Structure formats: C-alpha cells, structure tokens
Amino acid sequence: MNLSHWEAYTVEQQVDILAELGTEVRNRRMPLPQYLRLHPEARLSDADADLLYAWTHSERRRLRSPSGSMPKIPTD
C-alpha cells in the first residue's frame, strides 16, 4: 500500500487495502514491532486503534455505496 498512489488504486483495491488495514489494527499487529522499536511513540492507544478500525469500516462502506466513491461537491 502506498498512500501517495491511493487514487491510482481501483475501488476494489482500496476496499481490500482498508479491510486488511482494519484487521491489522484490530488485531494489534500495527504498527509493526520493528517500527515500534525505533519509534515507541507510534504505539496506538486502544482508543486510537478503535477509531482507526471504525474509519476503515465506514470508508469501505462509503466506497461500496451506489453513489460512487466520493461525495458530490456543490458547484454553486
């Protein structure tokens, strides 16, 4: 996953990435242990992990919605 290229992924790929991210966060496998050894301040609190998991869930739902991947922005 490269967030710099997020828009280049198909909606299906984005949904899959979000599903994997949510699972990793919920199962406390993110951030990676080797990363945490160098950056202990990056450890997620339970509240952070819950919030991130909830966001991945709602974002997957939004992407799958029939209205398309992004909300419409008024042009007026």
Gaussian input, Z-matrix of N, CA and C with variables (Angstrom, degrees):
# hf/3-21g

backbone

0 1
 N
 C     1     B1
 C     2     B2     1     A1
 N     3     B3     2     A2     1     D1
 C     4     B4     3     A3     2     D2
 C     5     B5     4     A4     3     D3
 N     6     B6     5     A5     4     D4
 C     7     B7     6     A6     5     D5
 C     8     B8     7     A7     6     D6
 N     9     B9     8     A8     7     D7
 C    10    B10     9     A9     8     D8
 C    11    B11    10    A10     9     D9
 N    12    B12    11    A11    10    D10
 C    13    B13    12    A12    11    D11
 C    14    B14    13    A13    12    D12
 N    15    B15    14    A14    13    D13
 C    16    B16    15    A15    14    D14
 C    17    B17    16    A16    15    D15
 N    18    B18    17    A17    16    D16
 C    19    B19    18    A18    17    D17
 C    20    B20    19    A19    18    D18
 N    21    B21    20    A20    19    D19
 C    22    B22    21    A21    20    D20
 C    23    B23    22    A22    21    D21
 N    24    B24    23    A23    22    D22
 C    25    B25    24    A24    23    D23
 C    26    B26    25    A25    24    D24
 N    27    B27    26    A26    25    D25
 C    28    B28    27    A27    26    D26
 C    29    B29    28    A28    27    D27
 N    30    B30    29    A29    28    D28
 C    31    B31    30    A30    29    D29
 C    32    B32    31    A31    30    D30
 N    33    B33    32    A32    31    D31
 C    34    B34    33    A33    32    D32
 C    35    B35    34    A34    33    D33
 N    36    B36    35    A35    34    D34
 C    37    B37    36    A36    35    D35
 C    38    B38    37    A37    36    D36
 N    39    B39    38    A38    37    D37
 C    40    B40    39    A39    38    D38
 C    41    B41    40    A40    39    D39
 N    42    B42    41    A41    40    D40
 C    43    B43    42    A42    41    D41
 C    44    B44    43    A43    42    D42
 N    45    B45    44    A44    43    D43
 C    46    B46    45    A45    44    D44
 C    47    B47    46    A46    45    D45
 N    48    B48    47    A47    46    D46
 C    49    B49    48    A48    47    D47
 C    50    B50    49    A49    48    D48
 N    51    B51    50    A50    49    D49
 C    52    B52    51    A51    50    D50
 C    53    B53    52    A52    51    D51
 N    54    B54    53    A53    52    D52
 C    55    B55    54    A54    53    D53
 C    56    B56    55    A55    54    D54
 N    57    B57    56    A56    55    D55
 C    58    B58    57    A57    56    D56
 C    59    B59    58    A58    57    D57
 N    60    B60    59    A59    58    D58
 C    61    B61    60    A60    59    D59
 C    62    B62    61    A61    60    D60
 N    63    B63    62    A62    61    D61
 C    64    B64    63    A63    62    D62
 C    65    B65    64    A64    63    D63
 N    66    B66    65    A65    64    D64
 C    67    B67    66    A66    65    D65
 C    68    B68    67    A67    66    D66
 N    69    B69    68    A68    67    D67
 C    70    B70    69    A69    68    D68
 C    71    B71    70    A70    69    D69
 N    72    B72    71    A71    70    D70
 C    73    B73    72    A72    71    D71
 C    74    B74    73    A73    72    D72
 N    75    B75    74    A74    73    D73
 C    76    B76    75    A75    74    D74
 C    77    B77    76    A76    75    D75
 N    78    B78    77    A77    76    D76
 C    79    B79    78    A78    77    D77
 C    80    B80    79    A79    78    D78
 N    81    B81    80    A80    79    D79
 C    82    B82    81    A81    80    D80
 C    83    B83    82    A82    81    D81
 N    84    B84    83    A83    82    D82
 C    85    B85    84    A84    83    D83
 C    86    B86    85    A85    84    D84
 N    87    B87    86    A86    85    D85
 C    88    B88    87    A87    86    D86
 C    89    B89    88    A88    87    D87
 N    90    B90    89    A89    88    D88
 C    91    B91    90    A90    89    D89
 C    92    B92    91    A91    90    D90
 N    93    B93    92    A92    91    D91
 C    94    B94    93    A93    92    D92
 C    95    B95    94    A94    93    D93
 N    96    B96    95    A95    94    D94
 C    97    B97    96    A96    95    D95
 C    98    B98    97    A97    96    D96
 N    99    B99    98    A98    97    D97
 C   100   B100    99    A99    98    D98
 C   101   B101   100   A100    99    D99
 N   102   B102   101   A101   100   D100
 C   103   B103   102   A102   101   D101
 C   104   B104   103   A103   102   D102
 N   105   B105   104   A104   103   D103
 C   106   B106   105   A105   104   D104
 C   107   B107   106   A106   105   D105
 N   108   B108   107   A107   106   D106
 C   109   B109   108   A108   107   D107
 C   110   B110   109   A109   108   D108
 N   111   B111   110   A110   109   D109
 C   112   B112   111   A111   110   D110
 C   113   B113   112   A112   111   D111
 N   114   B114   113   A113   112   D112
 C   115   B115   114   A114   113   D113
 C   116   B116   115   A115   114   D114
 N   117   B117   116   A116   115   D115
 C   118   B118   117   A117   116   D116
 C   119   B119   118   A118   117   D117
 N   120   B120   119   A119   118   D118
 C   121   B121   120   A120   119   D119
 C   122   B122   121   A121   120   D120
 N   123   B123   122   A122   121   D121
 C   124   B124   123   A123   122   D122
 C   125   B125   124   A124   123   D123
 N   126   B126   125   A125   124   D124
 C   127   B127   126   A126   125   D125
 C   128   B128   127   A127   126   D126
 N   129   B129   128   A128   127   D127
 C   130   B130   129   A129   128   D128
 C   131   B131   130   A130   129   D129
 N   132   B132   131   A131   130   D130
 C   133   B133   132   A132   131   D131
 C   134   B134   133   A133   132   D132
 N   135   B135   134   A134   133   D133
 C   136   B136   135   A135   134   D134
 C   137   B137   136   A136   135   D135
 N   138   B138   137   A137   136   D136
 C   139   B139   138   A138   137   D137
 C   140   B140   139   A139   138   D138
 N   141   B141   140   A140   139   D139
 C   142   B142   141   A141   140   D140
 C   143   B143   142   A142   141   D141
 N   144   B144   143   A143   142   D142
 C   145   B145   144   A144   143   D143
 C   146   B146   145   A145   144   D144
 N   147   B147   146   A146   145   D145
 C   148   B148   147   A147   146   D146
 C   149   B149   148   A148   147   D147
 N   150   B150   149   A149   148   D148
 C   151   B151   150   A150   149   D149
 C   152   B152   151   A151   150   D150
 N   153   B153   152   A152   151   D151
 C   154   B154   153   A153   152   D152
 C   155   B155   154   A154   153   D153
 N   156   B156   155   A155   154   D154
 C   157   B157   156   A156   155   D155
 C   158   B158   157   A157   156   D156
 N   159   B159   158   A158   157   D157
 C   160   B160   159   A159   158   D158
 C   161   B161   160   A160   159   D159
 N   162   B162   161   A161   160   D160
 C   163   B163   162   A162   161   D161
 C   164   B164   163   A163   162   D162
 N   165   B165   164   A164   163   D163
 C   166   B166   165   A165   164   D164
 C   167   B167   166   A166   165   D165
 N   168   B168   167   A167   166   D166
 C   169   B169   168   A168   167   D167
 C   170   B170   169   A169   168   D168
 N   171   B171   170   A170   169   D169
 C   172   B172   171   A171   170   D170
 C   173   B173   172   A172   171   D171
 N   174   B174   173   A173   172   D172
 C   175   B175   174   A174   173   D173
 C   176   B176   175   A175   174   D174
 N   177   B177   176   A176   175   D175
 C   178   B178   177   A177   176   D176
 C   179   B179   178   A178   177   D177
 N   180   B180   179   A179   178   D178
 C   181   B181   180   A180   179   D179
 C   182   B182   181   A181   180   D180
 N   183   B183   182   A182   181   D181
 C   184   B184   183   A183   182   D182
 C   185   B185   184   A184   183   D183
 N   186   B186   185   A185   184   D184
 C   187   B187   186   A186   185   D185
 C   188   B188   187   A187   186   D186
 N   189   B189   188   A188   187   D187
 C   190   B190   189   A189   188   D188
 C   191   B191   190   A190   189   D189
 N   192   B192   191   A191   190   D190
 C   193   B193   192   A192   191   D191
 C   194   B194   193   A193   192   D192
 N   195   B195   194   A194   193   D193
 C   196   B196   195   A195   194   D194
 C   197   B197   196   A196   195   D195
 N   198   B198   197   A197   196   D196
 C   199   B199   198   A198   197   D197
 C   200   B200   199   A199   198   D198
 N   201   B201   200   A200   199   D199
 C   202   B202   201   A201   200   D200
 C   203   B203   202   A202   201   D201
 N   204   B204   203   A203   202   D202
 C   205   B205   204   A204   203   D203
 C   206   B206   205   A205   204   D204
 N   207   B207   206   A206   205   D205
 C   208   B208   207   A207   206   D206
 C   209   B209   208   A208   207   D207
 N   210   B210   209   A209   208   D208
 C   211   B211   210   A210   209   D209
 C   212   B212   211   A211   210   D210
 N   213   B213   212   A212   211   D211
 C   214   B214   213   A213   212   D212
 C   215   B215   214   A214   213   D213
 N   216   B216   215   A215   214   D214
 C   217   B217   216   A216   215   D215
 C   218   B218   217   A217   216   D216
 N   219   B219   218   A218   217   D217
 C   220   B220   219   A219   218   D218
 C   221   B221   220   A220   219   D219
 N   222   B222   221   A221   220   D220
 C   223   B223   222   A222   221   D221
 C   224   B224   223   A223   222   D222
 N   225   B225   224   A224   223   D223
 C   226   B226   225   A225   224   D224
 C   227   B227   226   A226   225   D225

   B1=1.4385
   B2=1.5161
   B3=1.2972
   B4=1.4561
   B5=1.5286
   B6=1.3177
   B7=1.4634
   B8=1.5202
   B9=1.3202
   B10=1.4576
   B11=1.5234
   B12=1.3393
   B13=1.4635
   B14=1.5268
   B15=1.3383
   B16=1.4529
   B17=1.5247
   B18=1.3169
   B19=1.4637
   B20=1.5269
   B21=1.3208
   B22=1.4676
   B23=1.5241
   B24=1.3256
   B25=1.4642
   B26=1.5245
   B27=1.3300
   B28=1.4620
   B29=1.5345
   B30=1.3236
   B31=1.4614
   B32=1.5269
   B33=1.3186
   B34=1.4653
   B35=1.5312
   B36=1.3252
   B37=1.4696
   B38=1.5201
   B39=1.3263
   B40=1.4634
   B41=1.5239
   B42=1.3258
   B43=1.4660
   B44=1.5279
   B45=1.3191
   B46=1.4714
   B47=1.5256
   B48=1.3145
   B49=1.4741
   B50=1.5199
   B51=1.3218
   B52=1.4606
   B53=1.5236
   B54=1.3288
   B55=1.4603
   B56=1.5306
   B57=1.3146
   B58=1.4689
   B59=1.5249
   B60=1.3166
   B61=1.4610
   B62=1.5200
   B63=1.3345
   B64=1.4578
   B65=1.5200
   B66=1.3260
   B67=1.4639
   B68=1.5215
   B69=1.3162
   B70=1.4697
   B71=1.5262
   B72=1.3152
   B73=1.4692
   B74=1.5288
   B75=1.3210
   B76=1.4655
   B77=1.5331
   B78=1.3309
   B79=1.4629
   B80=1.5305
   B81=1.3472
   B82=1.4790
   B83=1.5240
   B84=1.3279
   B85=1.4660
   B86=1.5203
   B87=1.3269
   B88=1.4523
   B89=1.5142
   B90=1.3016
   B91=1.4524
   B92=1.5354
   B93=1.3128
   B94=1.4582
   B95=1.5288
   B96=1.3341
   B97=1.4698
   B98=1.5320
   B99=1.3308
   B100=1.4676
   B101=1.5288
   B102=1.3332
   B103=1.4547
   B104=1.5304
   B105=1.3231
   B106=1.4616
   B107=1.5277
   B108=1.3195
   B109=1.4674
   B110=1.5304
   B111=1.3168
   B112=1.4688
   B113=1.5258
   B114=1.3341
   B115=1.4623
   B116=1.5305
   B117=1.3181
   B118=1.4704
   B119=1.5264
   B120=1.3067
   B121=1.4681
   B122=1.5341
   B123=1.3256
   B124=1.4689
   B125=1.5285
   B126=1.3300
   B127=1.4678
   B128=1.5305
   B129=1.3182
   B130=1.4613
   B131=1.5236
   B132=1.3067
   B133=1.4642
   B134=1.5278
   B135=1.3189
   B136=1.4644
   B137=1.5275
   B138=1.3149
   B139=1.4709
   B140=1.5320
   B141=1.3417
   B142=1.4658
   B143=1.5246
   B144=1.3241
   B145=1.4613
   B146=1.5272
   B147=1.3255
   B148=1.4650
   B149=1.5232
   B150=1.3250
   B151=1.4574
   B152=1.5301
   B153=1.3188
   B154=1.4590
   B155=1.5244
   B156=1.3294
   B157=1.4649
   B158=1.5328
   B159=1.3078
   B160=1.4680
   B161=1.5265
   B162=1.3290
   B163=1.4646
   B164=1.5299
   B165=1.3333
   B166=1.4673
   B167=1.5306
   B168=1.3209
   B169=1.4681
   B170=1.5309
   B171=1.3161
   B172=1.4671
   B173=1.5298
   B174=1.3166
   B175=1.4667
   B176=1.5315
   B177=1.3185
   B178=1.4635
   B179=1.5308
   B180=1.3145
   B181=1.4669
   B182=1.5314
   B183=1.3227
   B184=1.4693
   B185=1.5204
   B186=1.3251
   B187=1.4546
   B188=1.5280
   B189=1.3173
   B190=1.4661
   B191=1.5239
   B192=1.3306
   B193=1.4617
   B194=1.5282
   B195=1.3300
   B196=1.4616
   B197=1.5248
   B198=1.3230
   B199=1.4689
   B200=1.5163
   B201=1.3210
   B202=1.4550
   B203=1.5077
   B204=1.3163
   B205=1.4538
   B206=1.5209
   B207=1.3148
   B208=1.4546
   B209=1.5257
   B210=1.3320
   B211=1.4650
   B212=1.5146
   B213=1.3251
   B214=1.4595
   B215=1.5146
   B216=1.3188
   B217=1.4585
   B218=1.5265
   B219=1.3303
   B220=1.4670
   B221=1.5229
   B222=1.3294
   B223=1.4617
   B224=1.5109
   B225=1.3207
   B226=1.4715
   B227=1.4985
   A1=108.77
   A2=114.72
   A3=121.08
   A4=106.68
   A5=116.36
   A6=119.93
   A7=112.99
   A8=117.64
   A9=120.27
   A10=111.50
   A11=116.00
   A12=121.40
   A13=111.69
   A14=117.52
   A15=121.94
   A16=112.50
   A17=117.81
   A18=121.67
   A19=112.41
   A20=117.87
   A21=120.98
   A22=111.91
   A23=116.92
   A24=120.26
   A25=109.55
   A26=115.74
   A27=119.25
   A28=108.10
   A29=116.17
   A30=120.08
   A31=109.72
   A32=117.08
   A33=120.61
   A34=111.27
   A35=116.33
   A36=120.19
   A37=110.75
   A38=116.94
   A39=120.40
   A40=110.63
   A41=117.09
   A42=121.58
   A43=109.52
   A44=117.09
   A45=120.79
   A46=111.73
   A47=116.93
   A48=121.41
   A49=109.87
   A50=116.80
   A51=120.41
   A52=111.50
   A53=117.15
   A54=120.78
   A55=110.28
   A56=116.40
   A57=120.19
   A58=110.83
   A59=116.83
   A60=121.08
   A61=110.79
   A62=116.83
   A63=120.53
   A64=112.03
   A65=116.49
   A66=120.81
   A67=111.48
   A68=116.60
   A69=120.69
   A70=110.96
   A71=116.52
   A72=120.79
   A73=110.43
   A74=116.30
   A75=120.40
   A76=111.74
   A77=116.48
   A78=121.08
   A79=112.79
   A80=114.84
   A81=122.04
   A82=112.84
   A83=116.81
   A84=121.43
   A85=111.39
   A86=115.76
   A87=120.71
   A88=107.76
   A89=117.88
   A90=129.48
   A91=111.30
   A92=113.70
   A93=120.73
   A94=111.22
   A95=117.74
   A96=120.69
   A97=113.67
   A98=117.54
   A99=119.15
   A100=111.55
   A101=117.19
   A102=120.49
   A103=110.06
   A104=115.95
   A105=120.36
   A106=112.38
   A107=117.39
   A108=119.23
   A109=110.91
   A110=116.27
   A111=120.53
   A112=112.74
   A113=116.01
   A114=121.38
   A115=110.06
   A116=117.94
   A117=119.93
   A118=113.43
   A119=117.33
   A120=120.84
   A121=111.77
   A122=117.17
   A123=121.21
   A124=112.51
   A125=117.24
   A126=120.43
   A127=109.02
   A128=115.99
   A129=120.87
   A130=110.33
   A131=115.57
   A132=119.43
   A133=107.59
   A134=116.61
   A135=120.02
   A136=110.25
   A137=116.88
   A138=121.05
   A139=110.77
   A140=116.77
   A141=120.47
   A142=110.76
   A143=116.60
   A144=120.98
   A145=110.55
   A146=116.96
   A147=120.61
   A148=111.37
   A149=116.47
   A150=121.16
   A151=110.86
   A152=116.73
   A153=120.74
   A154=111.06
   A155=116.71
   A156=119.98
   A157=110.38
   A158=117.21
   A159=120.86
   A160=110.79
   A161=117.12
   A162=120.62
   A163=110.41
   A164=117.82
   A165=119.33
   A166=110.01
   A167=116.48
   A168=120.76
   A169=110.64
   A170=117.43
   A171=120.26
   A172=111.36
   A173=117.54
   A174=120.88
   A175=110.48
   A176=117.80
   A177=120.55
   A178=109.91
   A179=116.56
   A180=120.93
   A181=110.26
   A182=116.92
   A183=120.58
   A184=110.98
   A185=117.22
   A186=120.50
   A187=112.26
   A188=116.42
   A189=120.50
   A190=113.08
   A191=117.48
   A192=120.22
   A193=110.28
   A194=117.20
   A195=120.93
   A196=113.72
   A197=117.57
   A198=119.77
   A199=113.20
   A200=118.25
   A201=120.17
   A202=111.42
   A203=115.56
   A204=119.54
   A205=114.34
   A206=118.56
   A207=119.83
   A208=109.60
   A209=116.67
   A210=118.22
   A211=110.84
   A212=115.51
   A213=119.56
   A214=110.32
   A215=115.62
   A216=122.73
   A217=107.56
   A218=117.70
   A219=119.51
   A220=111.32
   A221=116.11
   A222=120.05
   A223=112.93
   A224=118.04
   A225=121.32
   A226=111.57
   D1=130.98
   D2=176.40
   D3=-130.30
   D4=106.82
   D5=-177.29
   D6=-64.68
   D7=-20.15
   D8=176.25
   D9=-67.67
   D10=-20.24
   D11=-178.56
   D12=-113.94
   D13=21.27
   D14=-174.67
   D15=-52.67
   D16=-44.49
   D17=-177.17
   D18=-68.07
   D19=-18.70
   D20=178.97
   D21=-79.33
   D22=-18.94
   D23=178.10
   D24=-75.07
   D25=147.56
   D26=173.70
   D27=-70.73
   D28=164.67
   D29=177.68
   D30=-59.29
   D31=-40.64
   D32=178.92
   D33=-61.28
   D34=-42.12
   D35=177.71
   D36=-64.88
   D37=-41.52
   D38=178.50
   D39=-61.47
   D40=-44.14
   D41=179.18
   D42=-61.48
   D43=-44.44
   D44=179.20
   D45=-62.30
   D46=-42.97
   D47=179.36
   D48=-63.18
   D49=-44.87
   D50=179.51
   D51=-63.58
   D52=-38.48
   D53=178.29
   D54=-63.47
   D55=-44.29
   D56=179.25
   D57=-66.00
   D58=-43.09
   D59=178.43
   D60=-59.99
   D61=-46.52
   D62=179.14
   D63=-59.64
   D64=-42.90
   D65=178.96
   D66=-63.51
   D67=-44.40
   D68=-179.53
   D69=-62.45
   D70=-43.01
   D71=-180.00
   D72=-66.93
   D73=-47.13
   D74=-177.37
   D75=-62.27
   D76=-34.98
   D77=-179.97
   D78=-90.24
   D79=10.31
   D80=175.49
   D81=59.75
   D82=34.09
   D83=176.40
   D84=-102.13
   D85=12.22
   D86=178.31
   D87=-140.53
   D88=139.09
   D89=-6.70
   D90=-63.57
   D91=159.47
   D92=-179.27
   D93=-62.04
   D94=144.24
   D95=-179.31
   D96=-56.18
   D97=-39.59
   D98=-179.97
   D99=-66.28
   D100=-29.81
   D101=175.99
   D102=-71.96
   D103=-41.47
   D104=-179.18
   D105=-65.28
   D106=-29.35
   D107=177.00
   D108=-61.65
   D109=-36.22
   D110=179.45
   D111=-87.85
   D112=-25.98
   D113=-175.72
   D114=-134.64
   D115=69.87
   D116=-176.62
   D117=-60.69
   D118=-23.42
   D119=179.30
   D120=-70.10
   D121=-11.17
   D122=-179.82
   D123=-83.62
   D124=-4.08
   D125=179.65
   D126=-58.99
   D127=133.71
   D128=-179.76
   D129=-84.71
   D130=134.32
   D131=172.21
   D132=-73.22
   D133=166.44
   D134=176.58
   D135=-59.29
   D136=-40.22
   D137=179.72
   D138=-64.96
   D139=-41.36
   D140=177.67
   D141=-62.56
   D142=-45.48
   D143=-179.67
   D144=-62.62
   D145=-42.57
   D146=178.59
   D147=-63.13
   D148=-42.29
   D149=-179.92
   D150=-65.28
   D151=-44.08
   D152=179.61
   D153=-64.94
   D154=-41.62
   D155=177.27
   D156=-62.32
   D157=-45.24
   D158=179.78
   D159=-61.72
   D160=-38.74
   D161=178.91
   D162=-64.80
   D163=-44.65
   D164=-179.71
   D165=-61.54
   D166=-38.75
   D167=179.96
   D168=-64.86
   D169=-47.82
   D170=-178.58
   D171=-69.33
   D172=-34.07
   D173=179.15
   D174=-68.67
   D175=-39.03
   D176=176.00
   D177=-62.78
   D178=-42.54
   D179=178.27
   D180=-61.62
   D181=-43.22
   D182=179.34
   D183=-62.82
   D184=-43.58
   D185=-178.88
   D186=-64.88
   D187=-32.16
   D188=-179.57
   D189=-82.96
   D190=-8.78
   D191=-175.81
   D192=-65.32
   D193=149.36
   D194=-178.66
   D195=-65.78
   D196=-17.24
   D197=-177.39
   D198=-77.45
   D199=-4.81
   D200=179.22
   D201=109.23
   D202=-179.36
   D203=-172.87
   D204=-83.60
   D205=-24.92
   D206=-177.86
   D207=-127.34
   D208=142.62
   D209=176.14
   D210=-64.99
   D211=149.13
   D212=179.38
   D213=-74.68
   D214=138.80
   D215=179.32
   D216=-102.12
   D217=126.39
   D218=178.84
   D219=-58.90
   D220=141.46
   D221=179.96
   D222=-99.80
   D223=-3.49
   D224=-179.69
   D225=-81.96

